[in-house]
Amino acid sequence: MDTSADEQTALTANYPVGKLAATVERLRREVRAAQAEADGRALMELAKGILVERLGCGPAQAARQLAELAEQAKVTPLELAVDVINQSARDRLSDVTGAFLAGAKGQEGAAADREERERSAAVRLREAESGALAAPDTQAVADSLFHHALTPLGAVAVAIWTAGTDGSLTLAGSAGFSPAEAGRWRYVPPGVMTVARTSLTERAGQWIGSLSETGLPSIGQHHFPDGGRAALPAGTGGRVHGVLEVVWPTPLEPQSPQVIRQVEALAELCAHTLETYAFVHGGDTVTEPRVLPDAAELVDLADGLHDPALVLVPYLDDGHLVDFHIHHVNSRFLDPAGRPRGLVNGALLLEAYPMAAGESELFQRVERVYATGEPFRAQRMNLTALVDQVTVASVADISISRHGNSVLLIWRVEDETARLASLLQHAQRLGRIGGFEENLLTGEITWNGQLFSLYGRSPSSGPVPLEDLALHAHPDDAVAIGRFLRTLLHHGRPAAAAFRLQRPDEVTRHIRVVAEPVLDADGRPFVLRGAYQDISAQHWTEVALAATRDQLAHSEQQATERNRLTLQLQHAIMPPTQAPLQAPRLDVAVRYRPAETEQLVGGDWYDAVVLPSGLVLLCVGDVAGHGIEAATSMVVLRNALRGLAVTGAGPGQLLSWLNSVAHHLTGSITATAVCGIYDPRSRKLRWARAGHLPPVLVRDAEAVSLPLLKGLLLGAVPEVTYGEDEVQLAVDDTLLMYTDGLIERRDRTMEESMTQLLTTVRTAPCTLDQQLDRLLTYSRSDTDDDTCIVGIRVS
């Protein structure tokens, strides 16, 4: 069951707390009514004053006239008073009251009191102005704007910020925020980017749909994270005194131009208040009305500086900032165009420096500092002056700061000529260059300090004429110097020469001299100008490079010859192609593919030979290393195995003997090998391995790798025993022996490479030669190693 407000008040009145709450509520209504009556009384008195002036009547008659007109128009006397004020004022507030009424019409039913609902939005706007003008401090201004003008627009809070001369923001007044929240945001240091600072920096209104979308902090951000915001700069006469920030509880839709102008009018009202009053940062204590520092105080400050300084004061036209008046320039002032101080002092900034609004944007910088109070510093800004239609530019370090209602502009003009001379001096020193000029008519010779240093002479000993140059040079360079002087003096053309300078300290330097003549009217040279450069470091570098090039060419020739001999040796013993081996009921094919890079000649080898006993020796091997050493070691092992196989020993014994050979060779080489003895009569293969990959057997559509027998690589230890295994082959079986160059890859394990090989050999072509060729073609090895393959097929 619902209970009305009056019934609820009656029920709670029986309790002490309820009585106290009812009393507080009654007193609050009385205070609001009294405040509204006071605001309305001020507007009524102002309207009566306007009627007294227009009608030429007394105050009492003006009051009766106001009441009669209100009754005839069927409006309240207060609303009629506001209409009279608007028609008479013709100010910004008058222009927007009609639009304010349209914007506030939808909010009329949200007011708490009946009296509040009956009053028009135009009345509220004028009441907000009246309350702000009568307010003792900015906090009261915030309360007046919030209750009279912003609440009808749906706003839930307002903050008035004052801008400090250092770029800081101080909360001068607020409404709708808790005291704790206002205390936390009492002061915002310079450089902290907030919604209000964005408006201050850009000097433009910021209308934000939702605070959470911007990522910028601001007062009340935790209470209204998705609420809309409006922040407008509050300024007069081109200067921004602070910012008016308005908060809505929900996302803000795009506002109409009328509403935007209404809030801008409120921001302008705040600007007049901020211009009049100063506040203590720690609280709401009101001080005396703000007195802007006199420009005379800034003049004293400028005169005490050691840098050129100008004191600028704003120049207004119809209340708008259009320029700055150069109120004073100190005694150290330097004009970029060289004009005396009297021609600049007292002029307008854009009048004295019309180019300041151009590329350098100096005027815009001054205007921004004056508006926001944030100082500006810049190094090496162009200063441009236009004098007698001639543009004169210079470079300066700029410092701009606002002091009260004036601006102090300091520039440290850099002498461009001195700067270029300093740069030239440093360039000559780093490049070891010395300049000279010689007058052939007077005999006067001018050297710079760097040239005396190159010659190893003191300035007191005097310069050396060009005609005496050969006396200070190596005798072998006399011809080159004579040709240089003849071209310069006789033919009158620029010339250059390189020679060896013999200095007094017995140090020889390699010098390059370049000179050009200055000709008179008859075409004869009368002045010689030029420079000497110490090119000793370059000369010795070129000598070293030439020696290095010769050495590299010799080394390259030796390497080429070495590789050519190695390949010839390797191909002589193991040609890449070989005629098929003639063996009964057995097809034998071999393939050898050298490494792609000739410098990587390897030690891979293979052999397939019919022994005197009718058995067939099959083997492949790989000697560690590359180059001619590996190739010669491969030849030794291959020939040794052939000779040992004639004894009729088995593959295990052959590898044991071959291990002894490898171990006792010079350099103790190491190698891997797999050796097999095939009997064509029984189709049996006995085989052994020494650290090598086992053979692969292909039968029907299957391919398997033979067991991994125990066997150490060759040459590692003096004596090794190798195990043997026997395989019974059948007709059409294929057996493959190979080196790791066929399958080895850097990006996968040996097991993965073996799996890929078995998959490839399962699909065997018709002939054995085709199968070996296919293995070489589709090999995925990427180690640039040699590859050997021996294949047999039983027939």
Salt bridges, closest charged atoms under 4 A:
GLU25 OE1 - ARG28 NH1 2.89
GLU25 OE2 - ARG29 NH1 3.79
GLU30 OE2 - ARG26 NH1 3.18
GLU37 OE2 - ARG41 NH2 3.19
ASP39 OD2 - HIS148 NE2 2.92
GLU45 OE2 - LYS48 NZ 2.97
ASP91 OD1 - ARG126 NH2 3.05
GLU108 OE2 - ARG124 NH1 2.68
ASP113 OD2 - ARG32 NE 3.30
GLU116 OE2 - ARG124 NE 3.37
GLU118 OE2 - ARG114 NE 3.16
GLU127 OE2 - ARG119 NH2 1.63
GLU127 OE1 - HIS148 ND1 3.39
GLU129 OE1 - ARG126 NH1 2.56
GLU181 OE1 - ARG184 NH2 2.33
GLU245 OE2 - ARG229 NH1 2.75
GLU264 OE1 - ARG92 NH2 2.97
GLU268 OE1 - ARG92 NE 3.63
ASP284 OD1 - ARG186 NH1 3.77
ASP303 OD1 - HIS328 NE2 2.79
ASP307 OD2 - ARG412 NE 3.07
ASP335 OD2 - ARG339 NE 3.01
GLU374 OE2 - ARG197 NH1 2.92
GLU414 OE1 - ARG380 NH1 2.75
GLU414 OE2 - ARG419 NE 3.34
GLU416 OE2 - ARG419 NH2 2.49
GLU437 OE1 - ARG529 NE 2.93
ASP476 OD2 - HIS474 ND1 3.69
ASP477 OD2 - ARG500 NE 3.07
ASP505 OD2 - ARG503 NH2 2.62
ASP522 OD2 - ARG524 NH2 3.15
ASP534 OD2 - ARG432 NH2 3.11
ASP534 OD2 - ARG509 NH2 2.84
GLU561 OE2 - ARG564 NH2 2.15
ASP607 OD1 - ARG638 NH2 3.63
ASP607 OD2 - ARG642 NE 2.60
GLU629 OE2 - ARG562 NH2 2.82
ASP679 OD1 - ARG681 NH2 3.74
GLU724 OE1 - ARG686 NH2 3.08
ASP733 OD2 - ARG699 NH2 2.55
ASP747 OD1 - ARG745 NE 2.90
ASP769 OD1 - ARG591 NH2 3.27
ASP773 OD1 - ARG591 NE 2.70
ASP782 OD2 - ARG745 NH2 3.84
ASP782 OD1 - ARG746 NH1 3.94
